[in-house]
């Protein structure tokens, strides 16, 4: 096992216990030490822990899975501030070529905001759609809507992809190129990769690959309410809205406490406070404004609740 640790500030410089960080990492790794790939922590604007558990991991472009959704949301937020679209815009207005599929009162009500909060009301057939059809957007728009928009949480990755498709309608360069100009370059991101569907649209709900260090910068940007080196990259209003509870998700099938604490605009609420970007197999950007803290993990974990519980019970009490 190769461990690589980088930091300028000691945790104790920022009133955090080094031993608590180590104990938290050990608790996460107790079953299978190979499954945690990185653990980074920022406090009061400074990186106080940056540890990697595989050779070359520091510069590895890690699959982020659903953390991608939070970046898609950010692109929507920046674009709305530019006036390219509005959160209240109707979904089917962006797709006149599929107007025949807007065939119910509920469908006519769906807005960009409903997609962002996972409250569009679509029947969830996304596994069939992602796996079997070339025209993902067209087939998605043809699906029935079984709930009134805004009333029922349904974790729907296809809705995130529709957000990327909407973005491509108002900005032809697409989410990836746009965010490279508007966000990744100002934040100093390194290389990245973002997959596309069969029509060349960036996959809105997964498919982004970034370094863990760049995830920490993204978390820091959100902690700073969109401000970076004197420039407001994302509006404070959008960040506040996106990271606040927009819909209840007590019906989430996992029933794990950190998946039933509420949902914003492609961000989960934490029971410990704050919010997070969250991807399958344990990819996390955990933002805790009340602690002025960001924690990033990249992983290949099966038990996604365990890291959040360890952070809440072992680390945060020693973060003063």
Backbone torsions as a table, in degrees:
resi	resn	phi	psi	omega
1	UNK	NA	129.9	-179.6
2	UNK	-108.7	120.5	174.8
3	UNK	-108.6	129.8	175.5
4	UNK	-121.3	124.0	-177.4
5	UNK	-122.0	132.5	-179.3
6	UNK	-133.8	131.8	170.6
7	UNK	-170.6	151.6	175.5
8	UNK	-98.5	-44.4	-178.6
9	UNK	-94.1	141.5	172.1
10	UNK	-81.1	144.6	178.7
11	UNK	-52.6	-39.6	-178.9
12	UNK	-62.8	-24.5	175.1
13	UNK	-61.8	-25.6	-178.1
14	UNK	-115.4	25.4	174.8
15	UNK	60.9	41.3	174.4
16	UNK	-125.1	140.7	-179.4
17	UNK	-82.7	121.6	175.7
18	UNK	-60.1	-41.2	-178.5
19	UNK	-65.2	-32.0	177.4
20	UNK	-68.3	-39.0	176.1
21	UNK	-62.4	-47.6	-179.2
22	UNK	-61.7	-41.6	179.9
23	UNK	-66.0	-38.2	178.0
24	UNK	-63.7	-45.7	178.6
25	UNK	-61.9	-43.6	179.0
26	UNK	-61.3	-39.0	179.2
27	UNK	-65.0	-40.0	178.8
28	UNK	-66.6	-35.7	-174.6
29	UNK	-92.0	3.5	-167.5
30	UNK	-62.6	-33.1	-177.7
31	UNK	-81.6	-48.2	-176.8
32	UNK	-145.3	104.9	-175.1
33	UNK	-64.2	-16.4	-176.7
34	UNK	-81.8	-11.0	-169.9
35	UNK	-87.6	-19.9	175.5
36	UNK	-91.6	124.1	-175.0
37	UNK	-101.3	-33.2	177.6
38	UNK	-156.4	154.1	175.2
39	UNK	-144.6	119.6	-178.3
40	UNK	-129.7	147.2	-179.7
41	UNK	-141.8	134.2	177.4
42	UNK	-118.9	137.8	178.2
43	UNK	-136.5	127.0	177.6
44	UNK	50.8	42.8	173.7
45	UNK	88.1	-5.6	-175.1
46	UNK	-120.9	140.9	176.1
47	UNK	-75.1	120.5	-178.9
48	UNK	-111.4	-7.8	177.2
49	UNK	-155.0	128.8	178.2
50	UNK	-146.9	100.1	-173.8
51	UNK	-128.9	137.8	-178.8
52	UNK	-124.7	147.4	-171.1
53	UNK	-120.5	10.9	173.3
54	UNK	-137.4	148.4	179.2
55	UNK	-60.4	129.4	178.2
56	UNK	78.6	6.0	-174.4
57	UNK	-64.1	-30.3	-176.1
58	UNK	-58.8	-33.2	-179.0
59	UNK	-108.8	13.0	-178.2
60	UNK	-79.7	132.9	173.4
61	UNK	-81.7	105.3	-172.1
62	UNK	-89.7	137.8	173.0
63	UNK	-65.3	130.1	-173.8
64	UNK	-101.7	-12.2	-178.1
65	UNK	51.5	-124.9	-170.5
66	UNK	-77.8	-5.0	168.2
67	UNK	-57.7	-26.9	175.4
68	UNK	-50.1	-38.4	-176.6
69	UNK	-56.9	-39.3	-178.3
70	UNK	-68.2	-30.2	175.4
71	UNK	-73.0	-39.6	175.2
72	UNK	-60.3	-43.3	176.6
73	UNK	-58.4	-42.0	-179.1
74	UNK	-63.4	-40.3	176.3
75	UNK	-60.5	-41.9	177.3
76	UNK	-62.0	-41.3	-179.8
77	UNK	-63.2	-44.6	179.4
78	UNK	-65.0	-43.3	-178.8
79	UNK	-64.8	-36.8	179.2
80	UNK	-67.1	-35.5	177.7
81	UNK	-67.6	-29.0	176.2
82	UNK	-78.4	-11.0	-177.6
83	UNK	85.7	12.3	179.6
84	UNK	-73.2	-27.2	177.5
85	UNK	-159.0	174.3	177.1
86	UNK	-128.4	148.7	177.4
87	UNK	-62.1	-25.4	-178.7
88	UNK	-88.4	-3.7	179.0
89	UNK	-60.7	144.3	-179.2
90	UNK	-80.5	136.6	-176.9
91	UNK	-53.6	-51.7	-170.8
92	UNK	-74.0	-14.4	175.7
93	UNK	-65.8	-22.6	179.7
94	UNK	-80.8	-11.6	-171.9
95	UNK	-130.9	66.2	-179.7
96	UNK	-60.6	-24.3	179.0
97	UNK	-69.3	-13.4	178.7
98	UNK	-118.6	27.1	-173.5
99	UNK	-61.9	-23.8	179.7
100	UNK	-64.9	-18.9	-178.8
101	UNK	-86.6	-9.8	177.0
102	UNK	-85.9	75.5	-165.3
103	UNK	-116.7	22.1	176.3
104	UNK	-150.9	161.6	179.8
105	UNK	-62.8	-41.6	179.2
106	UNK	-62.2	-42.7	179.3
107	UNK	-61.2	-39.6	-179.0
108	UNK	-66.1	-21.2	-178.1
109	UNK	-84.2	-21.4	-169.4
110	UNK	-62.5	130.4	178.8
111	UNK	-114.4	171.3	173.0
112	UNK	-56.7	-42.7	180.0
113	UNK	-61.6	-35.7	178.0
114	UNK	-64.1	-40.3	175.8
115	UNK	-64.4	-41.4	-178.7
116	UNK	-61.2	-38.9	-175.8
117	UNK	-90.7	7.0	-177.6
118	UNK	61.3	36.7	-179.2
119	UNK	-125.0	33.2	-176.0
120	UNK	-74.5	-25.9	179.5
121	UNK	91.5	0.4	179.4
122	UNK	-63.6	143.6	167.7
123	UNK	-65.1	134.0	-170.9
124	UNK	-87.8	92.6	175.9
125	UNK	-114.3	29.0	-168.0
126	UNK	-66.6	-31.1	-179.8
127	UNK	-63.1	-40.6	176.9
128	UNK	-66.2	-40.4	-175.1
129	UNK	-70.2	-48.2	179.9
130	UNK	-63.5	-31.0	-173.9
131	UNK	-91.2	-17.2	-166.4
132	UNK	-125.6	-11.7	-170.3
133	UNK	-122.6	144.3	177.7
134	UNK	-77.4	-46.2	-178.7
135	UNK	-89.6	80.2	-174.8
136	UNK	-61.6	-43.4	-176.9
137	UNK	-63.2	-47.9	-178.8
138	UNK	-61.9	-44.2	179.5
139	UNK	-66.7	-38.8	178.3
140	UNK	-60.6	-43.9	-178.4
141	UNK	-68.9	-20.6	-180.0
142	UNK	-84.1	-8.3	-176.3
143	UNK	-71.9	151.0	179.1
144	UNK	-70.5	149.6	172.6
145	UNK	-105.2	120.5	-171.9
146	UNK	-108.9	-5.5	177.0
147	UNK	-131.9	148.0	173.9
148	UNK	-62.6	131.0	-179.4
149	UNK	-54.4	145.1	179.7
150	UNK	79.9	-1.6	-172.4
151	UNK	-102.7	-26.6	-174.8
152	UNK	-133.2	125.5	174.6
153	UNK	-75.2	131.0	173.7
154	UNK	-144.2	113.1	-176.2
155	UNK	-68.0	108.8	-164.3
156	UNK	-131.9	93.3	-178.7
157	UNK	-61.3	-30.8	178.5
158	UNK	-63.1	-33.0	175.2
159	UNK	-63.6	-36.5	176.0
160	UNK	-65.3	-36.2	177.1
161	UNK	-67.9	-36.1	175.7
162	UNK	-63.0	-33.4	175.4
163	UNK	-61.9	-42.2	177.3
164	UNK	-65.1	-38.6	177.6
165	UNK	-65.3	-40.7	175.2
166	UNK	-59.8	-45.3	-179.7
167	UNK	-58.2	-41.7	179.7
168	UNK	-63.9	-25.0	177.7
169	UNK	-72.5	-35.4	-176.8
170	UNK	-96.5	-13.1	-179.8
171	UNK	-147.6	101.4	-168.0
172	UNK	-64.1	-20.4	-179.5
173	UNK	-71.9	-16.8	177.6
174	UNK	85.7	168.1	-173.4
175	UNK	-61.3	-44.2	-173.7
176	UNK	-62.3	-52.8	-178.8
177	UNK	-65.0	-39.6	-179.6
178	UNK	-62.4	-47.9	-179.3
179	UNK	-69.0	-29.9	175.0
180	UNK	-60.0	-42.7	179.6
181	UNK	-72.4	-46.0	-168.9
182	UNK	-86.7	-22.5	-171.8
183	UNK	-133.4	-55.1	-171.7
184	UNK	-63.2	-44.4	179.9
185	UNK	-66.6	-48.1	177.2
186	UNK	-59.6	-33.0	179.8
187	UNK	-81.6	-9.1	179.0
188	UNK	78.4	31.2	176.9
189	UNK	-64.5	151.8	171.6
190	UNK	-85.3	-152.7	177.8
191	UNK	-62.4	157.5	174.7
192	UNK	-153.5	167.9	175.2
193	UNK	-138.1	141.0	178.2
194	UNK	-140.0	117.2	-177.5
195	UNK	-69.5	164.7	-180.0
196	UNK	-130.6	161.4	174.8
197	UNK	-86.8	-172.0	-176.4
198	UNK	-68.3	-14.7	177.6
199	UNK	-98.6	3.0	-180.0
200	UNK	85.5	11.4	178.6
201	UNK	-89.0	130.5	176.7
202	UNK	-56.8	134.8	178.8
203	UNK	-67.3	117.6	-170.5
204	UNK	-76.6	-20.1	-174.4
205	UNK	-109.6	-4.7	179.3
206	UNK	-167.4	176.7	172.5
207	UNK	101.2	-1.8	177.9
208	UNK	-92.8	136.8	178.8
209	UNK	-123.4	124.4	-179.6
210	UNK	-141.6	165.6	172.3
211	UNK	-79.7	150.6	179.0
212	UNK	-59.4	-37.1	179.3
213	UNK	-60.3	-34.6	179.2
214	UNK	-74.4	-31.4	173.9
215	UNK	-62.7	-37.1	178.6
216	UNK	-64.6	-38.4	176.4
217	UNK	-63.2	-41.6	178.3
218	UNK	-61.8	-44.3	176.7
219	UNK	-62.3	-39.3	178.5
220	UNK	-64.4	-40.4	176.6
221	UNK	-57.5	-45.1	179.2
222	UNK	-67.7	-39.5	177.0
223	UNK	-59.7	-34.3	179.7
224	UNK	-88.8	15.1	175.9
225	UNK	56.6	40.1	173.4
226	UNK	90.0	-2.2	-178.2
227	UNK	-92.4	135.4	178.6
228	UNK	-143.0	113.9	177.5
229	UNK	50.3	47.1	175.8
230	UNK	82.2	2.6	-178.6
231	UNK	-118.6	131.5	178.7
232	UNK	-84.8	96.1	-176.5
233	UNK	-77.4	-35.6	177.3
234	UNK	-129.6	138.8	-175.9
235	UNK	-65.6	142.1	177.8
236	UNK	-58.8	-37.7	179.8
237	UNK	-62.6	-45.0	-178.6
238	UNK	-65.7	-42.3	-179.4
239	UNK	-61.8	-43.2	178.8
240	UNK	-61.5	-42.2	-178.4
241	UNK	-69.7	-46.5	-175.4
242	UNK	-64.1	-30.4	-174.8
243	UNK	-101.5	6.6	174.6
244	UNK	-99.5	161.0	179.6
245	UNK	-68.1	118.1	177.9
246	UNK	-105.3	-22.1	-178.6
247	UNK	-154.9	144.6	175.7
248	UNK	-77.1	144.5	179.6
249	UNK	-130.4	35.3	177.6
250	UNK	-61.4	-18.2	179.6
251	UNK	-84.8	3.0	-178.4
252	UNK	-58.9	132.2	-173.0
253	UNK	-63.3	-25.2	-177.7
254	UNK	-69.3	-32.5	-176.6
255	UNK	60.0	9.9	170.9
256	UNK	-67.1	141.0	-170.9
257	UNK	-61.3	-29.3	-179.7
258	UNK	-85.0	0.9	174.2
259	UNK	-112.2	9.8	177.2
260	UNK	-129.8	18.4	-176.9
261	UNK	-92.9	0.5	-179.9
262	UNK	116.3	163.1	-175.5
263	UNK	-141.0	141.9	179.0
264	UNK	-104.1	-131.1	175.8
265	UNK	-101.9	82.1	-179.1
266	UNK	69.1	23.9	171.5
267	UNK	-129.9	139.1	175.1
268	UNK	-87.5	147.3	169.2
269	UNK	-84.2	145.8	175.3
270	UNK	-99.6	142.8	173.4
271	UNK	-68.7	-24.0	179.1
272	UNK	-80.6	-1.5	-175.6
273	UNK	106.2	159.1	-179.8
274	UNK	73.1	-153.1	-171.0
275	UNK	-155.4	174.3	-179.1
276	UNK	-155.6	150.1	159.9
277	UNK	-88.4	141.0	-163.6
278	UNK	-146.4	126.5	179.8
279	UNK	-129.3	153.9	-179.1
280	UNK	-50.8	147.4	179.3
281	UNK	67.8	18.4	171.3
282	UNK	87.9	48.5	171.0
283	UNK	-102.4	122.4	-173.5
284	UNK	-136.7	140.1	160.8
285	UNK	-123.6	101.5	-175.4
286	UNK	-100.5	119.6	-177.8
287	UNK	-112.9	124.1	-177.3
288	UNK	-123.9	84.9	-175.1
289	UNK	-57.8	-36.3	-177.7
290	UNK	-67.3	-20.8	176.6
291	UNK	-105.1	0.8	-175.9
292	UNK	50.6	47.7	-170.1
293	UNK	-133.2	141.9	169.3
294	UNK	-128.0	134.4	175.8
295	UNK	-124.0	130.9	178.8
296	UNK	-119.5	136.2	172.6
297	UNK	-134.0	141.8	164.0
298	UNK	-122.1	142.1	-166.2
299	UNK	-157.5	177.6	168.8
300	UNK	-138.8	57.8	-172.7
301	UNK	-96.3	149.5	172.3
302	UNK	-91.0	-40.7	-177.4
303	UNK	-93.4	96.1	-175.0
304	UNK	-79.9	-17.7	177.7
305	UNK	-74.6	-31.9	-173.4
306	UNK	-56.1	-46.7	179.3
307	UNK	-61.6	-38.5	-178.7
308	UNK	-68.5	-38.7	177.1
309	UNK	-65.8	-42.1	179.2
310	UNK	-62.9	-41.7	178.4
311	UNK	-63.2	-44.5	-178.0
312	UNK	-65.9	-43.8	-171.0
313	UNK	-88.1	-27.8	-172.3
314	UNK	-111.2	-34.8	-173.7
315	UNK	-95.8	-48.8	-174.2
316	UNK	-62.7	-35.4	176.0
317	UNK	-62.2	-20.7	179.2
318	UNK	-103.8	17.4	175.8
319	UNK	-114.5	101.3	-167.9
320	UNK	-108.4	NA	NA
